[in-house]
Amino acid sequence: MNNAKNFIDVGGLDDIPPLGARVVATALGDIAIFRTGGGEVFALRDQCPHKQGPLSQGIVHGNAVTCPLHGWTISLETGEAQGLDSGCTPRFAVKTEAGRVFLALP
């Protein structure tokens, strides 16, 4: 995970549906903010490590997302591909406070 300390407000928690995502455009590229069914929030670069598929358009299940292009499963906690696949997408710190989502950028 990036060791960023500069958190920016990227919207309301209710703007991200459970088991869904929203995309934040940054100078570093698009970052997908995911919300699990249990309400946890994670942030990954919006690119699968396999063929750069848009992870934000994938299916969120548990603490993972399945890429919509080729079915790779990526851990929301680590950014690592699961199963027999290998690769990693960058992860970013994210936190929620008072119903708002804050993303850390370097």
C-alpha positions in Angstrom: 0.0 0.0 0.0 1.2 3.5 -0.7 2.4 5.2 2.5 0.3 8.3 1.8 -0.8 10.7 4.5 -2.8 13.2 2.4 -6.4 12.2 2.5 -8.9 13.8 0.2 -12.7 13.6 0.4 -14.0 11.6 -2.5 -17.7 11.5 -1.6 -20.3 10.0 0.6 -20.3 6.4 1.7 -23.9 6.1 0.6 -22.8 7.0 -3.0 -21.1 3.6 -3.2 -23.6 0.8 -3.2 -22.9 -2.3 -1.1 -21.0 -4.8 -3.3 -20.3 -2.0 -5.7 -17.7 0.6 -6.7 -17.1 4.1 -7.9 -14.2 5.5 -9.8 -12.1 8.5 -8.7 -10.0 10.2 -11.4 -6.6 11.3 -10.0 -3.3 12.4 -11.4 -2.1 8.8 -10.7 -4.9 7.4 -12.9 -8.3 6.0 -12.1 -8.8 4.6 -8.6 -11.7 2.3 -7.8 -13.3 2.7 -4.4 -15.1 -0.6 -3.4 -17.7 -1.2 -0.7 -18.2 -4.8 0.5 -21.5 -6.2 1.6 -20.3 -5.8 5.2 -19.7 -2.1 4.6 -15.9 -2.2 4.5 -14.2 0.2 2.0 -11.1 -0.5 -0.1 -9.3 1.4 -2.8 -7.3 -0.2 -5.8 -6.0 1.2 -9.1 -8.9 0.5 -11.5 -6.8 -1.9 -13.5 -6.6 -5.7 -13.3 -2.9 -6.8 -13.3 -3.7 -9.3 -16.1 -4.9 -7.1 -19.1 -5.8 -3.9 -17.3 -9.5 -4.6 -17.2 -11.6 -2.1 -15.2 -11.9 -3.7 -11.8 -14.6 -1.1 -10.9 -16.9 -2.9 -13.3 -16.3 -6.3 -11.8 -18.3 -8.3 -9.3 -17.5 -7.7 -5.6 -17.8 -10.8 -3.4 -16.5 -11.1 0.1 -13.3 -9.0 0.2 -12.5 -9.6 -3.5 -13.5 -8.4 -6.9 -13.6 -10.5 -10.1 -12.3 -8.7 -13.2 -15.1 -8.4 -15.9 -12.7 -9.2 -18.8 -11.1 -12.6 -17.9 -12.4 -13.5 -14.5 -9.3 -13.0 -12.4 -10.2 -12.6 -8.7 -8.3 -9.8 -7.0 -8.1 -9.3 -3.2 -9.5 -6.0 -2.1 -7.3 -6.2 1.0 -3.9 -6.7 -0.8 -4.5 -6.1 -4.5 -3.0 -9.6 -5.2 -4.5 -12.0 -7.7 -6.0 -15.1 -6.1 -5.8 -18.7 -7.0 -3.4 -19.8 -9.7 -3.2 -16.3 -11.2 -0.3 -14.0 -10.2 0.0 -10.3 -10.3 -0.9 -7.3 -8.1 -2.6 -4.0 -8.6 -1.6 -1.0 -6.4 -3.7 -0.5 -3.2 -4.4 2.9 -1.6 -5.3 3.8 2.0 -9.0 4.7 2.5 -11.0 5.6 5.5 -14.6 6.7 6.4 -15.6 9.4 8.8 -19.0 10.8 9.5 -20.4 9.1 6.3 -17.7 10.4 4.0 -15.0 8.5 2.2 -11.4 9.7 2.3 -8.7 8.5 -0.1 -5.0 8.8 0.6 -2.8 10.0 -2.2 1.0 10.4 -2.2 
